[in-house]
């Protein structure tokens, strides 16, 4: 009896996880399209930050041998954006997509590192706005470094 409930709970969590991942992927596509419409050149960022070694490293690929699925875009932040700032210079930003707009402690440390090393001029956090269908962009420096 108890095993049956456990199996049902696992199945429900599995379904919820699939829906959450699909919703996250849809939101990422929407953010990408929105930024491209605003004149940014957007690409997946396939690097990550190793906080122990204090350097940028190639992101590890996620692989599930049972589903034969390989997730390529597991870097932090999610996207890199490039836009011409002046005739000679480009602005390069990082974009992290979070539906709720909150970063955890490790993500905050990674953002601080990327800004300190001047890999990105700024990092934007894309979140769902209060009005349905809209996207709000938060600047990491303004949100987390104004202490």
CORMOKA-V347377 format. One record per helix or strand of 3 or more residues. SS is the DSSP state (H for helix, E for strand). FROM is the first residue (numbers start at 0). TO is the last residue. If there is no record, write none. Layout:
BEGIN
((SS & FROM & TO) (SS & FROM & TO))
END
This chain:
BEGIN
((H & 1 & 36) (E & 40 & 43) (E & 46 & 49) (E & 54 & 57) (E & 61 & 63) (E & 68 & 70) (E & 78 & 83) (E & 89 & 96) (H & 104 & 115) (E & 121 & 127) (E & 134 & 138) (H & 139 & 143))
END
